[in-house]
Amino acid sequence: MDFFADLQARGLVHQATDPKLGEWLAAKPRTVYAGFDPTADSLHVGSLLGLIVLRRYQKAGHRPIAVVGGATGMIGDPSGKSAERKLLDKETLERNVDGLARQMRRFLDFDPAVTHNGQGPALVANNHDWTGGWSYLEFLRDIGKNFPVNVMLGKDSVKSRLGGDAGMSYTEFSYMLLQAYDFVYLAEEYGCELQAGGSDQWGNITAGIDLARRMHSRQVYGMTWPLLTKSDGTKMGKTESGAIWLDADRTSPYEFFQYWVNTDDADVGGCLRMLTELSHEEIASLDAARSENASARESQKRLAEELTRLVHGDAGLATAQQATEIFFGAEIDGLDDRTLGQIFADVPAGEMPKSQLAGEGLAIVDALVAAGLAKSKGDARRTVEQGGAYVNNRRVDGLDRTLTAADLASESVIVLRSGRKKYALLRMV
């Protein structure tokens, strides 16, 4: 199966401006770009598909350019939005652009010493670099004159907003012109011939193709991938607590891993095809196993492993798997307060002064009472004597057991357990 046919088989081609795009890609290495909106200093799961598509292009021998919208981010893309976005200040945008560029290095090869079929390394470009110096008159003269207003009004992103109560500002209406010029500039400067994006970007992509033709008589191409949605039509990567981010400080490896482990059976097959580099044969085998025994969640575990390793590396995957195994009684050690708090978000917690761990230490009986796992010291003694008390999932052998700083499972937390499943946290403050 050739590269483009593989993209199609994985469900990664939604629209293409040329029915023979696959043949065109197979003819020689090409340069392709996709844009990323710097509304935060981290990408989220909704952006993951774009990075993975660019990664696939690079592995197939093409050169990817990731454009971070330092200029377009000042306006905000109206596509798919029912109201105007909050405008970001220049300092915030610069911080966000830097954050996204750092994250992209986990997915794309930027090493100038490495070539792919004679192509240069991946490139991160900020469109503020080539638009920031424009005057308004230059913009109108050089770009605006090439945009028929009737064509712009026909784009879905514009029509949907003009038909709603919120309407559309002139600022947002101009967004399409700026993004379209990105394609023209990249075509002239880097020989970029293909823009890829989510299906909601089709209007912006075709506007760029039209502008390249009008300004420089260039033939360039476009393709889109489908938006990453669940079978119920809602966007993937959204939870009750917010977005699933690619930054470990925003969404821990454990949270990220658990999100994919909990993927619905109806969605996991598509995610395996679109988001992982597993072979079609292995995915088909996982599909068959899921049909025979869905409760084993083998597909979900494989998906979670592949994506957590890709986004957070082997160390992040190991941490996530360790945290997951804790539910099945694995000993707890070497985690941080945040991860423990996420694992045991729904269990009670008590507090004691950290000084109690000094000297002779804190008696296990007092610890169980303080954590709320025993109503009284007598109740706590019975739990210990019957072998039902655990510290960090390690059984307590006797009533003489005391807790010291060595028993901290993280910076300030000790995990206590009574019986098989009754947990509590003891925070040493």
C-alpha positions as CSV (number, residue, x, y, z in Angstrom):
1,M,0.0,0.0,0.0
2,D,1.4,3.4,-1.0
3,F,1.6,6.3,1.4
4,F,-1.6,8.1,0.3
5,A,-3.6,4.9,0.1
6,D,-2.5,4.2,3.6
7,L,-3.7,7.6,4.7
8,Q,-7.1,6.8,3.1
9,A,-7.3,3.4,4.7
10,R,-6.7,4.9,8.1
11,G,-9.5,7.4,7.6
12,L,-7.1,10.4,7.4
13,V,-8.3,11.9,4.1
14,H,-11.6,13.8,4.2
15,Q,-11.2,16.1,1.2
16,A,-8.6,16.6,-1.5
17,T,-8.4,19.3,-4.2
18,D,-7.2,16.8,-6.8
19,P,-8.5,13.3,-7.2
20,K,-5.0,12.2,-8.3
21,L,-3.3,13.7,-5.2
22,G,-1.9,10.2,-4.3
23,E,-0.1,9.9,-7.7
24,W,1.2,13.5,-7.4
25,L,2.7,12.7,-3.9
26,A,4.2,9.5,-5.2
27,A,6.0,11.2,-8.1
28,K,8.6,12.9,-5.8
29,P,9.2,14.3,-2.3
30,R,7.0,17.3,-1.6
31,T,6.8,20.0,1.1
32,V,3.6,20.1,3.1
33,Y,2.4,22.4,5.8
34,A,-0.2,22.5,8.5
35,G,-1.1,25.3,10.8
36,F,-1.4,25.3,14.6
37,D,-3.3,27.9,16.6
38,P,-1.3,29.3,19.6
39,T,-4.3,30.0,21.9
40,A,-2.3,28.3,24.7
41,D,1.3,27.3,25.5
42,S,0.5,23.7,24.9
43,L,-1.3,21.7,22.2
44,H,-4.2,19.4,23.1
45,V,-5.6,16.2,21.8
46,G,-7.5,18.1,19.1
47,S,-4.2,19.2,17.7
48,L,-2.6,15.7,18.0
49,L,-4.0,14.5,14.7
50,G,-2.3,17.4,12.8
51,L,1.1,16.5,14.3
52,I,0.7,12.9,13.5
53,V,-0.3,13.6,9.9
54,L,2.8,15.8,9.5
55,R,4.9,13.0,11.1
56,R,3.5,10.5,8.6
57,Y,4.4,12.8,5.7
58,Q,8.0,13.1,7.0
59,K,8.4,9.4,7.5
60,A,7.2,8.9,3.9
61,G,10.0,11.2,2.7
62,H,8.2,14.5,2.5
63,R,9.2,17.7,4.2
64,P,6.8,19.0,6.9
65,I,6.4,22.6,7.9
66,A,4.5,23.4,11.1
67,V,3.2,27.0,11.0
68,V,2.4,28.5,14.4
69,G,0.1,31.4,14.0
70,G,1.8,34.2,15.8
71,A,0.0,36.7,13.5
72,T,-3.3,34.8,12.8
73,G,-3.4,34.0,16.5
74,M,-3.9,37.7,17.2
75,I,-7.1,37.6,15.3
76,G,-8.5,34.1,15.9
77,D,-9.8,31.7,13.3
78,P,-13.7,32.0,13.1
79,S,-13.9,28.4,11.6
80,G,-16.2,26.3,13.7
81,K,-16.8,29.1,16.2
82,S,-20.1,30.7,17.1
83,A,-18.6,33.8,18.7
84,E,-15.4,35.8,18.3
85,R,-12.4,34.6,20.3
86,K,-10.7,36.6,23.0
87,L,-7.8,38.4,21.4
88,L,-4.4,37.6,23.0
89,D,-1.7,40.1,23.7
90,K,1.7,39.9,22.0
91,E,3.6,38.6,25.1
92,T,1.2,35.8,25.6
93,L,1.3,34.8,22.0
94,E,5.1,34.8,22.0
95,R,5.1,32.5,25.1
96,N,2.5,30.2,23.5
97,V,4.4,30.0,20.2
98,D,7.6,29.0,22.0
99,G,5.7,26.4,24.0
100,L,4.2,24.8,20.9
101,A,7.5,24.8,19.0
102,R,9.1,22.8,21.9
103,Q,6.3,20.2,21.9
104,M,6.6,19.7,18.2
105,R,10.1,18.4,18.5
106,R,8.8,15.2,20.1
107,F,6.9,14.4,16.9
108,L,9.0,15.8,14.0
109,D,12.7,15.5,13.1
110,F,14.3,19.0,13.0
111,D,17.9,17.7,12.8
112,P,19.6,19.7,10.0
113,A,22.0,16.8,9.5
114,V,19.2,14.4,8.6
115,T,17.5,14.4,5.2
116,H,14.5,12.5,4.1
117,N,14.7,11.5,0.4
118,G,16.9,14.6,-0.1
119,Q,14.4,16.9,1.6
120,G,15.5,19.2,4.4
121,P,14.4,18.6,8.1
122,A,11.1,19.6,9.5
123,L,10.6,23.3,10.1
124,V,8.6,25.4,12.6
125,A,7.6,28.8,11.2
126,N,5.8,31.7,12.8
127,N,3.6,33.6,10.4
128,H,4.2,36.8,12.3
129,D,7.7,36.8,10.8
130,W,6.4,37.5,7.3
131,T,3.2,39.5,8.1
132,G,4.3,41.6,11.1
133,G,5.9,44.3,9.1
134,W,3.0,45.0,6.7
135,S,1.2,48.3,6.7
136,Y,-2.5,48.3,6.3
137,L,-2.2,49.9,2.8
138,E,0.2,47.3,1.7
139,F,-2.1,44.6,2.9
140,L,-5.1,46.0,1.0
141,R,-3.0,46.6,-2.2
142,D,-1.1,43.3,-2.4
143,I,-3.5,40.8,-0.8
144,G,-6.9,42.3,-0.5
145,K,-7.3,43.1,-4.1
146,N,-7.0,39.4,-5.0
147,F,-9.9,38.3,-2.8
148,P,-13.4,38.5,-4.4
149,V,-15.8,39.3,-1.5
150,N,-18.5,37.1,-3.0
151,V,-16.2,34.1,-2.8
152,M,-15.3,34.9,0.8
153,L,-19.1,35.2,1.6
154,G,-19.6,31.7,0.2
155,K,-17.2,30.0,2.6
156,D,-18.9,27.9,5.3
157,S,-16.9,29.5,8.1
158,V,-18.3,32.9,7.1
159,K,-21.8,31.9,6.1
160,S,-22.5,30.1,9.4
161,R,-21.4,33.2,11.4
162,L,-23.2,35.7,9.3
163,G,-26.4,33.7,9.7
164,G,-26.2,33.7,13.5
165,D,-26.9,36.3,16.2
166,A,-23.2,37.0,17.0
167,G,-22.3,38.0,13.4
168,M,-18.7,38.5,12.4
169,S,-16.3,41.4,12.9
170,Y,-14.2,42.8,10.1
171,T,-11.2,41.5,12.0
172,E,-12.4,37.9,11.8
173,F,-13.5,38.3,8.2
174,S,-9.8,39.2,7.4
175,Y,-8.5,36.0,9.0
176,M,-8.9,34.1,5.7
177,L,-6.7,36.6,3.9
178,L,-3.9,36.2,6.3
179,Q,-4.0,32.5,6.4
180,A,-4.2,32.3,2.6
181,Y,-1.1,34.4,2.3
182,D,0.8,31.9,4.5
183,F,0.4,29.3,1.7
184,V,1.6,31.9,-0.9
185,Y,4.7,32.8,1.2
186,L,5.6,29.2,2.0
187,A,5.3,28.3,-1.7
188,E,7.6,31.1,-2.7
189,E,10.1,30.7,0.1
190,Y,10.2,26.9,0.6
191,G,8.6,25.4,-2.4
192,C,5.7,24.3,-0.3
193,E,3.0,22.7,-2.6
194,L,0.5,21.2,-0.2
195,Q,-1.5,22.4,2.7
196,A,-3.1,20.0,5.1
197,G,-5.6,20.7,7.8
198,G,-8.7,19.6,9.6
199,S,-12.0,19.5,7.7
200,D,-13.1,22.8,9.2
201,Q,-10.1,24.4,7.4
202,W,-11.3,23.6,3.9
203,G,-12.4,27.1,3.2
204,N,-9.1,28.6,4.3
205,I,-7.1,26.0,2.4
206,T,-8.9,26.6,-0.9
207,A,-8.6,30.4,-0.4
208,G,-4.8,30.0,-0.2
209,I,-4.8,27.9,-3.3
210,D,-6.8,30.6,-5.2
211,L,-4.5,33.3,-3.9
212,A,-1.4,31.5,-5.0
213,R,-2.9,31.2,-8.5
214,R,-3.9,34.9,-8.7
215,M,-0.7,36.3,-7.3
216,H,2.0,34.0,-8.9
217,S,0.1,31.6,-11.2
218,R,1.3,28.8,-8.9
219,Q,-0.5,25.4,-8.8
220,V,-0.7,24.2,-5.2
221,Y,-2.9,21.6,-3.5
222,G,-4.8,20.9,-0.4
223,M,-6.2,18.1,1.7
224,T,-8.0,17.7,5.0
225,W,-8.4,15.1,7.6
226,P,-11.6,14.5,9.5
227,L,-12.0,16.2,12.9
228,L,-11.2,13.9,15.8
229,T,-14.7,13.1,17.2
230,K,-16.4,10.4,19.1
231,S,-19.2,8.2,17.7
232,D,-21.8,10.5,19.4
233,G,-20.4,13.5,17.4
234,T,-18.7,15.3,20.3
235,K,-15.1,16.3,20.1
236,M,-12.5,13.9,21.4
237,G,-10.1,15.3,24.0
238,K,-12.7,17.0,26.1
239,T,-13.6,15.9,29.6
240,E,-15.7,17.4,32.4
241,S,-12.5,18.9,33.9
242,G,-11.4,20.4,30.6
243,A,-9.2,19.6,27.6
244,I,-6.6,16.8,27.5
245,W,-3.3,18.6,26.9
246,L,0.0,17.3,25.6
247,D,1.9,19.2,28.3
248,A,2.6,17.0,31.3
249,D,2.2,20.0,33.6
250,R,-1.4,20.5,32.4
251,T,-2.4,16.8,31.9
252,S,-0.2,14.3,33.7
253,P,1.0,11.2,31.8
254,Y,-1.4,9.2,34.1
255,E,-4.4,11.3,33.2
256,F,-3.4,11.1,29.5
257,F,-3.1,7.3,29.7
258,Q,-6.4,6.9,31.5
259,Y,-8.2,9.0,29.0
260,W,-7.3,6.6,26.2
261,V,-7.8,3.5,28.4
262,N,-11.4,4.7,28.8
263,T,-12.1,5.1,25.1
264,D,-15.4,3.7,24.1
265,D,-15.4,0.5,22.1
266,A,-17.1,2.3,19.2
267,D,-14.3,4.8,19.0
268,V,-11.1,2.8,19.7
269,G,-10.7,1.2,16.3
270,G,-10.8,4.6,14.5
271,C,-8.3,6.0,17.0
272,L,-5.9,3.1,16.5
273,R,-5.9,3.7,12.8
274,M,-5.7,7.5,12.8
275,L,-3.4,8.1,15.7
276,T,-1.0,5.2,16.0
277,E,1.6,3.7,13.7
278,L,0.4,0.2,14.3
279,S,0.2,-2.0,11.2
280,H,-3.2,-2.6,9.6
281,E,-2.7,-6.3,10.5
282,E,-2.2,-5.6,14.2
283,I,-5.2,-3.3,14.3
284,A,-7.4,-5.9,12.6
285,S,-6.2,-8.4,15.2
286,L,-7.1,-6.0,18.0
287,D,-10.5,-5.5,16.3
288,A,-11.1,-9.2,16.4
289,A,-10.0,-9.6,20.0
290,R,-12.4,-6.7,20.9
291,S,-15.3,-8.5,19.3
292,E,-14.6,-11.7,21.2
293,N,-13.8,-10.1,24.6
294,A,-14.5,-6.4,24.8
295,S,-14.2,-6.5,28.6
296,A,-10.5,-7.2,28.4
297,R,-10.0,-3.7,26.8
298,E,-6.9,-4.9,25.0
299,S,-7.5,-2.3,22.2
300,Q,-7.8,0.5,24.7
301,K,-4.6,-0.5,26.6
302,R,-2.7,-0.7,23.3
303,L,-3.9,2.7,22.2
304,A,-3.0,4.2,25.6
305,E,0.5,2.7,25.5
306,E,1.2,3.9,22.0
307,L,0.0,7.5,22.5
308,T,1.5,8.0,25.9
309,R,4.9,6.8,24.7
310,L,4.6,9.1,21.7
311,V,3.6,12.2,23.7
312,H,5.4,11.6,27.0
313,G,8.2,9.2,26.2
314,D,9.1,5.9,27.8
315,A,9.5,7.5,31.2
316,G,6.0,9.0,31.1
317,L,4.5,5.7,30.0
318,A,6.2,3.9,32.8
319,T,4.9,6.4,35.3
320,A,1.4,6.1,33.9
321,Q,1.5,2.3,34.0
322,Q,2.9,2.3,37.5
323,A,0.1,4.6,38.7
324,T,-2.5,2.3,37.0
325,E,-1.1,-0.8,38.6
326,I,-1.6,0.7,42.0
327,F,-5.3,0.0,41.6
328,F,-4.5,-3.7,41.5
329,G,-2.4,-3.6,44.7
330,A,1.1,-2.7,43.4
331,E,3.4,-1.1,45.9
332,I,3.4,2.7,45.8
333,D,6.7,4.6,45.7
334,G,8.4,7.4,43.8
335,L,5.3,9.2,42.6
336,D,4.5,12.9,43.0
337,D,1.8,14.6,45.0
338,R,-0.2,15.6,41.9
339,T,-0.2,12.1,40.4
340,L,-1.3,10.5,43.7
341,G,-4.0,13.1,44.1
342,Q,-5.3,12.2,40.6
343,I,-5.2,8.5,41.3
344,F,-7.0,8.8,44.6
345,A,-9.2,11.8,43.7
346,D,-12.3,10.3,45.2
347,V,-10.9,8.9,48.5
348,P,-10.9,10.7,51.9
349,A,-7.8,12.5,53.1
350,G,-6.5,13.5,56.5
351,E,-3.8,15.9,57.6
352,M,-1.1,15.7,60.2
353,P,2.1,17.8,60.9
354,K,5.1,16.4,59.0
355,S,7.0,16.7,62.3
356,Q,5.1,13.6,63.5
357,L,7.3,11.5,61.2
358,A,10.5,12.6,63.0
359,G,12.0,10.8,66.0
360,E,10.2,7.6,66.8
361,G,7.7,8.2,64.1
362,L,3.9,8.1,63.9
363,A,2.1,5.1,65.3
364,I,0.1,3.2,62.6
365,V,-2.9,3.2,64.9
366,D,-2.9,7.0,65.1
367,A,-2.4,7.3,61.3
368,L,-5.4,5.1,60.5
369,V,-7.6,7.2,62.8
370,A,-6.2,10.5,61.4
371,A,-6.9,9.3,57.8
372,G,-10.5,8.3,58.7
373,L,-10.0,4.6,58.1
374,A,-10.8,3.8,61.7
375,K,-13.3,5.3,64.0
376,S,-11.2,4.8,67.1
377,K,-7.8,3.4,68.2
378,G,-9.5,0.2,69.2
379,D,-11.0,-0.1,65.7
380,A,-7.5,0.6,64.2
381,R,-5.9,-2.1,66.4
382,R,-8.4,-4.7,65.2
383,T,-7.7,-3.8,61.6
384,V,-3.9,-4.2,62.1
385,E,-4.3,-7.5,64.1
386,Q,-6.5,-9.0,61.4
387,G,-3.9,-8.2,58.7
388,G,-6.1,-5.6,57.0
389,A,-3.9,-2.5,57.3
390,Y,-1.6,-1.4,54.5
391,V,0.9,1.5,54.0
392,N,1.5,2.3,50.4
393,N,-0.1,-1.1,49.5
394,R,2.4,-3.0,51.7
395,R,0.8,-5.0,54.6
396,V,1.4,-3.8,58.1
397,D,2.9,-6.7,60.2
398,G,2.2,-5.5,63.7
399,L,0.9,-2.9,66.1
400,D,4.5,-1.6,66.7
401,R,4.7,-0.3,63.1
402,T,5.5,3.4,63.0
403,L,5.6,5.7,60.0
404,T,8.6,7.9,59.2
405,A,9.7,10.1,56.3
406,A,10.8,6.9,54.5
407,D,7.1,6.0,54.2
408,L,6.2,9.0,52.1
409,A,4.9,7.8,48.7
410,S,5.4,11.3,47.3
411,E,6.6,14.6,48.6
412,S,4.0,14.8,51.3
413,V,1.5,11.9,51.0
414,I,1.3,8.5,52.6
415,V,-1.3,6.1,51.1
416,L,-3.2,4.0,53.7
417,R,-5.6,1.1,53.1
418,S,-8.0,-0.9,55.1
419,G,-9.0,-4.2,53.7
420,R,-9.0,-4.8,49.9
421,K,-10.3,-1.5,48.5
422,K,-10.8,1.1,51.3
423,Y,-8.2,3.8,50.7
424,A,-7.3,7.1,52.3
425,L,-4.5,9.6,52.0
426,L,-2.6,11.1,54.9
427,R,-1.1,14.4,53.9
428,M,1.9,15.5,56.1
429,V,1.9,19.3,56.2
